[in-house]
């Protein structure tokens, strides 16, 4: 612990947790109220939009949204029920499943992106 006391480290950690909670809560409230999306759903759509051909393996999605495999599977199921993604079999490996964004998923992401970025600017940098 070069140069920092244990108390300073703990205070920094608690500050980081508080900042995360503030940003996440604001994102969750506004994305849900304005677009019917959770933060995890938005993050999943953002990954898919930025992926090659709008698709990724389910396990890749798990790492990005920071959920367990079972929670990520439920997330994909919700997005699929909402018509925002589809699950398709991998042509090369029949055991592999890809999650693919739909046209509706692209639209919902595009509609929600300005809200997401606005909340980040406001909560992280105090911009209005």
C-alpha positions as CSV (number, residue, x, y, z in Angstrom):
1,X,0.0,0.0,0.0
2,X,2.6,2.5,-1.1
3,X,1.7,6.1,-0.3
4,X,-1.9,5.3,0.8
5,X,-3.3,4.4,4.1
6,X,-5.8,1.6,4.5
7,X,-8.5,4.2,5.3
8,X,-7.8,6.1,2.1
9,X,-8.1,3.0,0.1
10,X,-11.4,2.1,1.7
11,X,-12.7,5.7,1.2
12,X,-11.7,5.5,-2.5
13,X,-13.5,2.2,-2.8
14,X,-16.7,3.4,-1.2
15,X,-16.6,6.5,-3.4
16,X,-16.3,4.3,-6.5
17,X,-19.2,2.2,-5.4
18,X,-21.4,5.3,-4.7
19,X,-20.6,6.8,-8.1
20,X,-21.4,3.5,-9.8
21,X,-24.7,3.3,-8.0
22,X,-25.6,6.8,-8.9
23,X,-24.9,6.4,-12.6
24,X,-26.4,2.9,-12.8
25,X,-29.6,4.1,-11.0
26,X,-30.0,7.1,-13.3
27,X,-29.5,5.0,-16.4
28,X,-31.9,2.3,-15.2
29,X,-34.6,4.8,-14.4
30,X,-34.4,6.8,-17.7
31,X,-33.8,3.9,-20.1
32,X,-36.8,2.0,-18.5
33,X,-39.1,5.1,-18.4
34,X,-38.3,6.3,-21.9
35,X,-37.5,3.2,-23.8
36,X,-38.6,0.2,-21.8
37,X,-35.0,-1.1,-21.6
38,X,-32.9,-2.1,-18.6
39,X,-29.2,-1.1,-18.5
40,X,-28.2,-4.7,-19.2
41,X,-30.6,-4.9,-22.2
42,X,-29.2,-1.7,-23.6
43,X,-25.6,-2.9,-23.1
44,X,-26.5,-6.1,-24.9
45,X,-28.0,-4.3,-27.8
46,X,-24.9,-1.9,-27.9
47,X,-22.6,-4.9,-28.1
48,X,-24.6,-6.4,-31.0
49,X,-24.8,-3.1,-32.9
50,X,-21.0,-2.8,-32.7
51,X,-20.3,-6.5,-33.5
52,X,-19.6,-8.0,-36.9
53,X,-22.9,-8.6,-38.7
54,X,-24.9,-7.6,-35.6
55,X,-24.3,-10.9,-33.9
56,X,-22.2,-12.5,-31.2
57,X,-22.0,-15.8,-29.3
58,X,-24.0,-15.9,-26.1
59,X,-20.9,-16.3,-23.9
60,X,-19.5,-13.1,-25.3
61,X,-22.6,-11.3,-24.2
62,X,-22.2,-12.7,-20.7
63,X,-18.9,-11.0,-20.3
64,X,-20.1,-7.6,-21.6
65,X,-23.2,-7.3,-19.5
66,X,-21.4,-8.7,-16.3
67,X,-24.1,-11.3,-15.6
68,X,-23.9,-15.0,-14.8
69,X,-24.5,-17.3,-17.7
70,X,-28.0,-18.1,-16.5
71,X,-28.9,-14.4,-16.0
72,X,-27.5,-13.6,-19.4
73,X,-29.6,-16.4,-20.9
74,X,-32.8,-14.9,-19.3
75,X,-31.7,-11.5,-20.6
76,X,-31.5,-12.8,-24.2
77,X,-34.9,-14.6,-23.7
78,X,-36.5,-11.2,-22.7
79,X,-34.9,-9.5,-25.7
80,X,-36.1,-12.3,-27.9
81,X,-39.6,-12.1,-26.6
82,X,-39.5,-8.3,-27.3
83,X,-38.5,-9.0,-30.9
84,X,-35.1,-7.2,-30.4
85,X,-32.9,-10.2,-31.0
86,X,-33.0,-13.7,-32.4
87,X,-31.0,-16.8,-31.6
88,X,-29.6,-18.7,-34.6
89,X,-27.4,-21.8,-34.9
90,X,-23.8,-21.5,-35.9
91,X,-23.4,-22.9,-39.5
92,X,-19.9,-24.3,-38.6
93,X,-20.6,-25.6,-35.2
94,X,-24.2,-26.8,-34.7
95,X,-23.7,-26.6,-30.9
96,X,-22.9,-22.9,-31.1
97,X,-25.7,-20.3,-30.8
98,X,-25.4,-16.7,-32.0
99,X,-27.5,-13.9,-30.7
100,X,-28.4,-11.6,-33.6
101,X,-30.0,-8.1,-33.4
102,X,-33.2,-7.6,-35.4
103,X,-34.3,-4.5,-37.2
104,X,-36.5,-3.6,-34.2
105,X,-33.5,-4.1,-31.9
106,X,-31.5,-1.6,-34.1
107,X,-34.4,0.9,-33.9
108,X,-34.8,0.6,-30.1
109,X,-31.1,0.9,-29.6
110,X,-30.9,4.0,-31.8
111,X,-33.8,5.6,-30.0
112,X,-32.3,4.8,-26.6
113,X,-28.7,5.8,-27.3
114,X,-29.1,9.6,-26.9
115,X,-30.8,9.0,-23.6
116,X,-28.0,6.7,-22.5
117,X,-25.3,9.2,-23.5
118,X,-27.1,12.1,-22.0
119,X,-27.4,10.4,-18.6
120,X,-23.7,9.5,-18.8
121,X,-22.7,13.1,-19.6
122,X,-24.9,14.4,-16.8
123,X,-23.9,11.9,-14.1
124,X,-20.3,11.5,-14.9
125,X,-19.4,15.1,-15.9
126,X,-22.2,17.3,-14.6
127,X,-23.2,18.3,-18.2
128,X,-26.8,19.2,-19.0
